[in-house]
Amino acid sequence: MGTLKLNSKLGLLAALAVVGSAGACKTVSPEDMDAGLAALRAEMQDEMAAGDNAVRSDMDGRFADMDRRFAALEQDLQQMERDFEVSIARLEDELRFNVPVYFGFDDATVEAEDEEVLARFGSVAQKYYPDARITVEGFTDPAGDEAYNLWLGEQRAHAVAAYLVEHTAMTEDRVKAVSYGEDTRRLVSDGWGPGVAGWENRRVVLVIDHDGEPPMMATDEDPSTEG
């Protein structure tokens, strides 16, 4: 019910009450006044109930839409896990993608074989969280000193961030590169190069920092849904 309509009806109710209390029953009988009040109350209750139903229907629609968005996101995440053996941690404020993107010893080159999984990540991030900050975390194996490994991890993170900006719909201001160097979270505790030993530790982790916002749902016409 609109505010103006509600105020007008409340004013009419007040006027009828004043008529009765002022002894003006010569023109409006108590029976007529009671009937008028009852009719107005019933009309107001019907309109307020209709308004409540409209609000309830709107909220139900919004919840249903949110459920659809979460279901679609989960389906895409599961497909990505199957297609690329990605491990995804679903946290309250972020999604962490442990992707199979690895680097050669003392190297920060993004290989051609890694481009498909990075493109898929970019597509999912842009489709569901087009405004979220993307953090690329770089890691190394424990060979070399700590300062050098921090630098090398940063080079790897920057290389992946640059690929995402250049080859997906992400903008540079949304993508941040950080380094954890020879962080204790390394996947193989005693492996390091040169050579292939410790290759599992020479990696990046991709993070969608969505700050607890629910996923969006891009339309079919949205180019971010392609690829």
Backbone as JSON, one array per atom type, in Angstrom:
{
  "sequence": "MGTLKLNSKLGLLAALAVVGSAGACKTVSPEDMDAGLAALRAEMQDEMAAGDNAVRSDMDGRFADMDRRFAALEQDLQQMERDFEVSIARLEDELRFNVPVYFGFDDATVEAEDEEVLARFGSVAQKYYPDARITVEGFTDPAGDEAYNLWLGEQRAHAVAAYLVEHTAMTEDRVKAVSYGEDTRRLVSDGWGPGVAGWENRRVVLVIDHDGEPPMMATDEDPSTEG",
  "N": [[0.85, -1.19, 0.0], [0.55, 2.25, -0.83], [2.17, 5.09, 0.73], [0.79, 7.57, 0.72], [-1.86, 6.8, 0.18], [-2.34, 5.18, 2.43], [-2.08, 7.07, 4.52], [-4.24, 8.72, 3.9], [-6.42, 7.05, 4.34], [-6.09, 6.49, 7.05], [-6.51, 9.05, 8.0], [-9.23, 9.36, 7.37], [-10.35, 7.43, 9.01], [-9.74, 8.6, 11.48], [-11.27, 10.93, 11.26], [-13.9, 9.93, 11.23], [-13.99, 8.87, 13.78], [-13.78, 11.2, 15.28], [-16.17, 12.46, 14.57], [-18.03, 10.78, 15.84], [-17.27, 11.08, 18.53], [-17.73, 13.75, 18.97], [-20.39, 14.05, 19.21], [-21.87, 14.18, 16.89], [-23.85, 12.56, 15.89], [-26.22, 13.09, 14.77], [-26.04, 13.45, 12.07], [-24.45, 11.32, 11.3], [-25.07, 8.16, 12.09], [-24.44, 6.0, 14.94], [-24.44, 3.34, 14.11], [-23.94, 3.59, 11.37], [-21.43, 4.78, 11.49], [-19.92, 2.77, 12.79], [-20.14, 0.77, 10.87], [-18.85, 2.0, 8.74], [-16.28, 2.33, 9.79], [-15.56, -0.37, 10.16], [-15.6, -1.28, 7.51], [-13.54, 0.24, 6.4], [-11.37, -0.61, 7.93], [-11.27, -3.31, 7.16], [-10.71, -3.01, 4.44], [-8.2, -1.77, 4.55], [-6.72, -3.76, 5.85], [-6.84, -5.78, 3.93], [-5.42, -4.56, 1.84], [-2.92, -4.16, 3.07], [-2.23, -6.79, 3.57], [-2.02, -7.71, 0.97], [0.14, -6.19, 0.2], [2.12, -7.26, 1.92], [2.21, -9.85, 0.9], [3.2, -9.29, -1.62], [5.73, -8.34, -0.98], [6.73, -10.64, 0.24], [6.63, -12.4, -1.92], [8.44, -11.16, -3.6], [10.82, -11.4, -2.1], [11.0, -14.19, -1.97], [11.45, -14.71, -4.65], [13.94, -13.5, -4.97], [15.55, -15.03, -3.27], [15.32, -17.51, -4.55], [16.55, -16.9, -6.97], [19.14, -16.39, -6.05], [19.8, -18.91, -5.09], [19.88, -20.28, -7.52], [22.07, -19.03, -8.7], [24.2, -19.74, -6.96], [24.1, -22.5, -7.31], [24.76, -22.73, -10.03], [27.34, -21.65, -10.01], [28.65, -23.53, -8.35], [28.42, -25.78, -9.94], [30.06, -25.06, -12.13], [32.5, -24.81, -10.79], [32.93, -27.44, -9.9], [33.13, -28.7, -12.37], [35.46, -27.55, -13.3], [37.26, -28.56, -11.44], [37.18, -31.25, -12.15], [38.04, -31.2, -14.85], [40.63, -30.12, -14.81], [41.93, -31.06, -12.61], [41.95, -29.35, -10.44], [42.22, -28.04, -7.16], [39.91, -26.67, -5.03], [39.31, -24.41, -2.51], [36.6, -23.48, -0.65], [35.87, -20.73, 0.94], [34.65, -18.37, 3.43], [34.94, -15.67, 2.59], [36.36, -15.87, 0.27], [37.51, -17.66, -2.65], [39.8, -20.17, -3.13], [42.06, -21.28, -5.46], [43.93, -23.97, -6.11], [45.89, -24.43, -8.57], [47.1, -26.41, -11.34], [49.58, -25.08, -12.22], [52.79, -24.8, -12.89], [56.35, -24.13, -12.54], [59.56, -24.02, -14.15], [62.81, -24.75, -12.76], [64.19, -22.0, -11.11], [62.8, -20.2, -12.74], [60.28, -18.16, -14.34], [58.35, -18.44, -16.26], [55.24, -18.57, -17.94], [53.88, -21.44, -19.13], [52.72, -22.8, -22.28], [51.03, -24.95, -21.91], [49.7, -24.34, -19.62], [47.87, -22.42, -20.14], [45.18, -22.97, -20.72], [43.88, -23.71, -18.31], [44.2, -21.35, -16.89], [42.72, -19.6, -18.47], [40.18, -20.7, -18.1], [39.84, -20.25, -15.36], [39.82, -17.43, -15.4], [37.45, -17.02, -16.82], [35.47, -18.1, -15.09], [35.85, -16.47, -12.81], [35.24, -13.93, -13.85], [32.62, -14.28, -14.68], [31.08, -14.8, -12.37], [32.07, -13.18, -10.31], [32.63, -10.37, -11.14], [33.59, -7.98, -10.12], [35.31, -8.54, -8.11], [38.42, -8.69, -6.24], [41.34, -10.16, -7.51], [43.83, -12.28, -6.42], [47.08, -13.3, -7.05], [49.14, -15.69, -5.88], [52.53, -16.34, -5.44], [54.91, -19.02, -5.3], [57.91, -20.8, -4.31], [60.45, -23.4, -4.54], [62.57, -24.55, -1.77], [65.23, -24.07, -2.49], [68.06, -21.91, -2.7], [68.44, -18.55, -1.28], [66.32, -16.9, 1.2], [65.49, -14.24, 0.53], [65.93, -14.1, -2.23], [64.16, -16.07, -3.1], [61.71, -14.96, -2.39], [61.66, -12.87, -4.21], [61.69, -14.33, -6.63], [59.28, -15.78, -6.41], [57.54, -13.64, -6.58], [57.99, -12.81, -9.21], [56.9, -14.97, -10.6], [54.23, -14.8, -9.79], [53.57, -12.29, -10.87], [53.89, -12.87, -13.58], [51.76, -14.63, -14.1], [49.6, -13.0, -13.35], [49.85, -11.0, -15.3], [49.27, -12.5, -17.56], [46.54, -13.13, -17.11], [45.37, -10.58, -17.2], [45.96, -9.84, -19.81], [44.78, -11.82, -21.4], [42.21, -12.42, -20.55], [39.01, -11.09, -19.43], [39.66, -9.56, -17.26], [40.65, -6.6, -15.5], [43.58, -4.59, -15.01], [43.67, -3.25, -12.55], [42.29, -4.9, -10.86], [43.74, -7.15, -10.32], [46.14, -8.58, -8.29], [49.51, -9.27, -7.42], [51.35, -11.34, -5.28], [54.02, -12.59, -3.21], [55.09, -15.56, -1.6], [57.37, -16.9, -1.48], [59.61, -19.39, -0.36], [57.59, -20.63, 1.19], [56.2, -22.2, 4.15], [54.05, -23.72, 3.41], [54.68, -25.39, 1.38], [54.31, -27.99, -1.02], [55.83, -30.3, -1.21], [57.9, -31.28, 1.21], [60.69, -31.73, 1.33], [61.75, -31.33, -1.18], [63.67, -29.94, -3.79], [65.13, -28.04, -6.5], [68.25, -27.85, -8.42], [66.8, -29.13, -11.55], [64.12, -31.55, -11.87], [63.25, -32.13, -9.33], [61.24, -31.17, -6.61], [59.4, -29.76, -8.11], [56.67, -29.5, -7.59], [56.45, -27.51, -5.72], [57.01, -25.16, -7.0], [55.03, -22.98, -7.9], [51.76, -21.36, -8.39], [49.0, -19.91, -6.59], [45.63, -19.13, -7.04], [43.36, -16.64, -6.09], [40.07, -15.66, -5.45], [38.91, -12.88, -4.09], [36.08, -12.3, -2.79], [34.78, -11.06, -0.73], [32.6, -12.04, 0.69], [30.37, -11.53, -0.85], [27.47, -12.57, -2.69], [27.46, -14.72, -5.61], [27.28, -13.36, -8.94], [25.14, -13.56, -11.85], [25.87, -13.9, -15.05], [24.45, -12.81, -18.15], [23.39, -14.53, -21.18], [24.23, -12.98, -23.26], [26.46, -11.78, -22.32], [29.82, -11.26, -22.88], [31.7, -12.32, -21.21], [31.01, -14.84, -20.56], [31.94, -16.55, -22.43], [34.15, -19.15, -23.57]],
  "CA": [[0.0, 0.0, 0.0], [1.33, 3.47, -0.87], [2.11, 5.9, 1.95], [-0.26, 8.58, 0.59], [-3.15, 6.13, 0.32], [-2.48, 4.76, 3.82], [-2.33, 8.25, 5.34], [-5.58, 9.21, 3.64], [-7.37, 6.16, 5.0], [-5.97, 6.74, 8.49], [-7.17, 10.32, 8.26], [-10.67, 9.13, 7.32], [-10.69, 6.74, 10.26], [-9.72, 9.59, 12.56], [-12.41, 11.84, 11.1], [-15.1, 9.23, 11.66], [-13.95, 8.76, 15.24], [-14.08, 12.53, 15.82], [-17.6, 12.68, 14.39], [-18.74, 10.08, 16.89], [-16.96, 11.59, 19.87], [-18.21, 15.12, 19.09], [-21.85, 14.06, 19.32], [-22.46, 14.54, 15.61], [-24.58, 11.41, 15.41], [-27.43, 13.52, 14.08], [-25.82, 13.26, 10.64], [-23.86, 9.99, 11.13], [-25.53, 7.32, 13.19], [-23.42, 5.08, 15.45], [-24.39, 2.15, 13.28], [-23.24, 3.94, 10.13], [-20.03, 5.02, 11.79], [-19.3, 1.48, 13.04], [-20.04, 0.06, 9.6], [-17.81, 2.65, 7.96], [-14.98, 1.97, 10.37], [-15.31, -1.78, 9.88], [-15.29, -1.43, 6.1], [-12.23, 0.81, 6.16], [-10.38, -1.51, 8.53], [-11.17, -4.49, 6.31], [-10.03, -2.63, 3.2], [-6.79, -1.54, 4.86], [-6.1, -5.05, 6.13], [-6.66, -6.48, 2.65], [-4.34, -3.94, 1.08], [-1.65, -4.45, 3.73], [-1.93, -8.21, 3.34], [-1.55, -7.81, -0.41], [1.5, -5.65, 0.2], [2.99, -8.25, 2.54], [2.37, -10.94, -0.05], [4.08, -8.83, -2.69], [7.09, -8.34, -0.42], [7.12, -12.04, 0.43], [6.87, -12.97, -3.23], [9.69, -10.58, -4.1], [11.92, -12.02, -1.37], [11.1, -15.59, -2.42], [12.07, -14.69, -5.97], [15.35, -13.17, -4.82], [16.22, -16.19, -2.7], [15.37, -18.53, -5.59], [17.58, -16.47, -7.92], [20.44, -16.59, -5.41], [20.03, -20.36, -5.09], [20.27, -20.66, -8.88], [23.43, -18.54, -8.95], [25.13, -20.58, -6.22], [24.11, -23.82, -7.94], [25.51, -22.62, -11.29], [28.74, -21.48, -9.64], [29.16, -24.8, -7.85], [28.54, -26.68, -11.09], [31.26, -24.67, -12.88], [33.68, -25.14, -9.98], [33.12, -28.89, -9.94], [33.6, -29.04, -13.71], [36.87, -27.14, -13.37], [38.01, -29.54, -10.65], [37.29, -32.49, -12.93], [38.77, -31.01, -16.11], [42.04, -29.75, -14.65], [42.41, -31.54, -11.31], [42.13, -28.18, -9.58], [41.7, -28.13, -5.81], [39.31, -25.38, -4.73], [38.86, -24.23, -1.13], [35.48, -22.56, -0.62], [35.9, -20.05, 2.22], [33.56, -17.4, 3.61], [35.16, -14.44, 1.84], [37.19, -16.07, -0.9], [37.69, -18.96, -3.27], [41.23, -20.39, -3.37], [42.25, -22.26, -6.51], [45.25, -24.57, -6.25], [45.86, -24.82, -9.98], [48.31, -27.11, -11.8], [50.45, -24.19, -12.97], [54.1, -24.97, -12.26], [57.44, -23.43, -13.21], [60.86, -24.65, -14.15], [63.72, -24.29, -11.72], [64.71, -20.64, -11.29], [62.14, -19.69, -13.94], [58.97, -17.57, -14.09], [57.65, -18.42, -17.55], [53.96, -19.27, -18.05], [53.97, -22.36, -20.25], [51.52, -22.9, -23.12], [50.15, -25.98, -21.37], [48.97, -23.79, -18.47], [47.0, -21.33, -20.57], [43.78, -23.36, -20.72], [43.32, -23.63, -16.96], [44.14, -19.93, -16.52], [41.58, -19.03, -19.18], [38.96, -21.16, -17.44], [39.75, -19.5, -14.11], [39.4, -16.08, -15.72], [36.05, -17.06, -17.22], [34.65, -18.29, -13.89], [35.95, -15.28, -11.97], [34.54, -12.81, -14.49], [31.2, -14.6, -14.79], [30.38, -14.77, -11.09], [32.57, -12.13, -9.43], [33.3, -9.45, -12.06], [34.17, -6.83, -9.42], [36.15, -9.02, -7.02], [39.87, -8.62, -6.4], [42.0, -11.44, -7.78], [45.2, -12.31, -5.91], [47.93, -14.39, -7.52], [50.18, -15.95, -4.88], [53.64, -17.06, -6.01], [55.68, -19.86, -4.39], [59.13, -21.41, -4.84], [60.99, -24.46, -3.69], [63.47, -23.93, -0.78], [66.6, -23.82, -2.96], [68.38, -20.49, -2.72], [68.18, -17.86, -0.01], [64.94, -16.46, 1.39], [65.21, -13.0, -0.2], [65.85, -14.41, -3.65], [62.94, -16.83, -3.33], [60.6, -14.01, -2.37], [61.7, -12.17, -5.49], [61.3, -15.27, -7.68], [57.85, -16.02, -6.26], [56.84, -12.45, -7.08], [58.06, -12.84, -10.68], [55.93, -15.96, -11.06], [52.88, -14.24, -9.59], [53.37, -11.21, -11.86], [53.73, -13.47, -14.91], [50.39, -15.15, -14.2], [48.7, -11.84, -13.33], [49.91, -10.36, -16.61], [48.53, -13.36, -18.5], [45.11, -12.96, -16.86], [44.96, -9.26, -17.68], [46.1, -9.77, -21.27], [44.03, -12.84, -22.14], [40.84, -12.55, -20.06], [38.33, -9.8, -19.3], [40.05, -8.88, -16.03], [41.4, -5.36, -15.65], [44.82, -4.59, -14.22], [43.45, -2.76, -11.19], [41.65, -5.94, -10.05], [44.63, -8.3, -10.15], [47.28, -8.29, -7.43], [50.5, -10.34, -7.33], [52.09, -11.38, -4.02], [54.95, -13.72, -3.14], [55.35, -16.2, -0.32], [58.68, -17.53, -1.57], [59.7, -20.79, 0.09], [56.63, -20.69, 2.29], [56.07, -23.52, 4.79], [52.95, -24.45, 2.8], [55.13, -26.1, 0.18], [53.62, -29.27, -1.18], [56.81, -31.35, -0.95], [58.69, -30.64, 2.26], [62.14, -31.86, 1.18], [62.1, -31.34, -2.59], [64.07, -28.7, -4.43], [65.97, -28.21, -7.67], [67.84, -27.82, -9.83], [66.19, -30.33, -12.09], [62.68, -31.68, -11.66], [62.94, -32.3, -7.91], [60.58, -30.01, -5.99], [58.58, -29.0, -9.07], [55.34, -29.24, -7.03], [56.49, -26.29, -4.92], [57.23, -23.99, -7.86], [53.64, -22.89, -8.35], [50.96, -20.22, -7.97], [47.64, -20.13, -6.11], [44.75, -18.04, -7.48], [42.37, -16.36, -5.05], [39.01, -14.68, -5.71], [38.51, -12.23, -2.83], [34.75, -11.75, -3.08], [34.31, -10.33, 0.45], [31.32, -12.56, 1.15], [29.26, -11.18, -1.74], [26.97, -13.72, -3.45], [27.87, -14.67, -7.02], [26.38, -12.8, -9.93], [24.84, -14.48, -12.94], [25.98, -13.19, -16.32], [23.47, -13.19, -19.17], [23.96, -15.23, -22.32], [24.83, -12.02, -24.14], [27.66, -11.27, -21.71], [30.97, -11.92, -23.5], [32.54, -12.97, -20.2], [30.61, -16.24, -20.41], [32.54, -17.35, -23.48], [35.45, -19.78, -23.37]],
  "C": [[0.88, 1.23, 0.0], [1.15, 4.29, 0.38], [0.99, 6.91, 1.89], [-1.63, 7.96, 0.79], [-3.38, 5.71, 1.76], [-2.79, 5.95, 4.71], [-3.74, 8.76, 5.16], [-6.63, 8.36, 4.33], [-7.3, 6.34, 6.52], [-6.64, 8.05, 8.87], [-8.69, 10.18, 8.27], [-11.14, 8.39, 8.57], [-10.73, 7.73, 11.42], [-10.91, 10.52, 12.49], [-13.7, 11.19, 11.56], [-15.15, 9.11, 13.19], [-14.29, 10.1, 15.89], [-15.56, 12.83, 15.69], [-18.38, 12.02, 15.51], [-18.52, 10.71, 18.24], [-17.5, 12.99, 20.06], [-19.72, 15.19, 19.15], [-22.53, 14.42, 18.04], [-23.26, 13.4, 15.03], [-25.91, 11.8, 14.78], [-27.26, 13.3, 12.58], [-25.22, 11.89, 10.35], [-24.25, 9.16, 12.33], [-24.39, 6.45, 13.69], [-23.3, 3.83, 14.61], [-23.64, 2.41, 11.98], [-21.75, 4.13, 10.36], [-19.31, 3.7, 12.01], [-19.11, 0.7, 11.73], [-18.93, 0.66, 8.74], [-16.42, 2.31, 8.45], [-14.61, 0.53, 10.05], [-14.9, -1.99, 8.43], [-13.89, -0.91, 5.79], [-11.12, -0.09, 6.72], [-10.16, -2.75, 7.64], [-10.41, -4.18, 5.03], [-8.54, -2.43, 3.44], [-6.07, -2.86, 5.13], [-5.85, -5.84, 4.85], [-5.49, -5.91, 1.87], [-2.98, -4.21, 1.71], [-1.25, -5.9, 3.54], [-1.4, -8.42, 1.93], [-0.13, -7.28, -0.53], [2.48, -6.62, 0.8], [3.25, -9.41, 1.59], [3.31, -10.56, -1.18], [5.52, -8.83, -2.21], [7.59, -9.76, -0.27], [7.46, -12.7, -0.91], [8.19, -12.46, -3.81], [10.89, -11.22, -3.42], [12.11, -13.47, -1.79], [11.79, -15.66, -3.77], [13.56, -14.41, -5.88], [16.13, -14.35, -4.25], [16.36, -17.3, -3.76], [16.45, -18.19, -6.62], [18.97, -16.69, -7.33], [20.8, -18.07, -5.37], [20.5, -20.82, -6.47], [21.71, -20.24, -9.17], [24.46, -19.4, -8.23], [25.23, -21.97, -6.86], [24.92, -23.79, -9.23], [27.0, -22.46, -11.01], [29.35, -22.81, -9.21], [29.34, -25.79, -9.0], [29.8, -26.36, -11.9], [32.53, -24.99, -12.11], [33.97, -26.64, -10.02], [33.63, -29.34, -11.31], [35.08, -28.69, -13.86], [37.75, -28.1, -12.58], [38.22, -30.83, -11.43], [38.2, -32.32, -14.16], [40.26, -30.8, -15.91], [42.66, -30.25, -13.34], [42.79, -30.37, -10.41], [41.55, -28.49, -8.21], [41.2, -26.75, -5.4], [38.83, -25.37, -3.28], [37.8, -23.14, -1.12], [35.39, -21.95, 0.77], [34.83, -18.95, 2.26], [33.73, -16.19, 2.7], [35.98, -14.63, 0.57], [37.1, -17.5, -1.41], [39.17, -19.09, -3.6], [41.41, -21.55, -4.34], [43.71, -22.72, -6.5], [45.31, -25.18, -7.64], [47.16, -25.53, -10.36], [49.14, -26.23, -12.73], [51.8, -24.18, -12.26], [55.18, -24.33, -13.14], [58.71, -24.26, -13.17], [61.73, -24.08, -13.05], [64.29, -22.92, -12.09], [64.11, -19.97, -12.51], [60.76, -19.15, -13.57], [58.15, -17.47, -15.37], [56.34, -19.19, -17.47], [54.0, -20.13, -19.3], [52.64, -22.44, -21.01], [50.53, -23.9, -22.54], [49.32, -25.49, -20.18], [47.9, -22.79, -18.89], [45.51, -21.71, -20.47], [43.16, -23.24, -19.33], [43.25, -22.18, -16.49], [42.97, -19.24, -17.21], [40.27, -19.44, -18.53], [38.76, -20.42, -16.11], [39.25, -18.09, -14.38], [37.93, -16.01, -16.1], [35.13, -17.19, -16.01], [34.66, -17.04, -13.02], [35.15, -14.12, -12.54], [33.04, -13.04, -14.54], [30.47, -14.38, -13.47], [30.83, -13.65, -10.16], [33.33, -11.08, -10.25], [33.94, -8.25, -11.38], [35.13, -7.25, -8.31], [37.63, -8.81, -7.32], [40.43, -10.02, -6.59], [43.44, -11.34, -7.28], [45.92, -13.53, -6.46], [49.07, -14.54, -6.52], [51.28, -16.81, -5.5], [54.46, -17.8, -4.97], [56.92, -20.41, -5.1], [59.46, -22.66, -4.03], [62.04, -23.82, -2.76], [64.91, -23.76, -1.24], [66.86, -22.32, -3.01], [68.05, -19.81, -1.4], [66.77, -17.27, 0.01], [64.59, -15.22, 0.57], [65.06, -13.26, -1.69], [64.55, -15.15, -3.95], [61.7, -15.95, -3.27], [60.52, -13.26, -3.68], [61.21, -13.09, -6.61], [59.8, -15.59, -7.62], [57.03, -14.85, -6.79], [56.86, -12.42, -8.6], [57.05, -13.83, -11.25], [54.5, -15.43, -10.92], [52.59, -13.15, -10.6], [53.17, -11.78, -13.25], [52.32, -13.98, -15.12], [49.39, -14.0, -14.21], [48.68, -11.15, -14.68], [49.16, -11.18, -17.65], [47.03, -13.16, -18.34], [44.6, -11.64, -17.4], [44.96, -9.21, -19.2], [45.13, -10.68, -22.0], [42.62, -13.09, -21.61], [40.25, -11.16, -19.93], [38.72, -9.04, -18.04], [40.85, -7.61, -16.34], [42.57, -5.35, -14.67], [44.6, -4.18, -12.78], [42.81, -3.81, -10.28], [42.59, -7.07, -9.68], [45.88, -7.88, -9.37], [48.2, -9.5, -7.36], [51.24, -10.23, -5.99], [52.98, -12.62, -4.02], [55.05, -14.23, -1.71], [56.66, -16.98, -0.36], [58.65, -19.0, -1.19], [58.83, -21.0, 1.32], [56.52, -22.1, 2.86], [54.91, -24.33, 4.23], [53.39, -25.2, 1.55], [54.59, -27.53, 0.18], [54.55, -30.47, -0.93], [57.84, -30.76, 0.01], [60.19, -30.68, 2.0], [62.59, -31.85, -0.27], [62.52, -29.98, -3.09], [65.02, -29.01, -5.59], [67.43, -27.91, -7.37], [67.33, -29.17, -10.33], [64.72, -30.36, -11.77], [62.31, -31.81, -10.19], [62.34, -31.02, -7.34], [59.7, -29.21, -6.92], [57.21, -28.66, -8.51], [55.29, -27.93, -6.24], [56.62, -25.01, -5.76], [55.91, -23.69, -8.58], [53.04, -21.53, -8.01], [49.62, -20.72, -7.42], [46.83, -18.91, -6.51], [43.61, -17.87, -6.49], [41.37, -15.32, -5.56], [38.57, -14.13, -4.36], [37.16, -11.56, -3.04], [34.1, -11.08, -1.88], [32.92, -10.77, 0.89], [30.14, -12.22, 0.27], [28.78, -12.43, -2.48], [27.39, -13.6, -4.9], [26.82, -13.99, -7.87], [26.07, -13.87, -10.95], [24.86, -13.68, -14.24], [24.9, -13.69, -17.28], [24.18, -13.89, -20.31], [24.66, -14.26, -23.27], [26.14, -11.49, -23.6], [28.87, -11.99, -22.3], [31.84, -12.64, -22.5], [32.16, -14.42, -20.01], [31.27, -17.12, -21.45], [33.84, -17.97, -23.01], [35.69, -20.25, -21.99]]
}
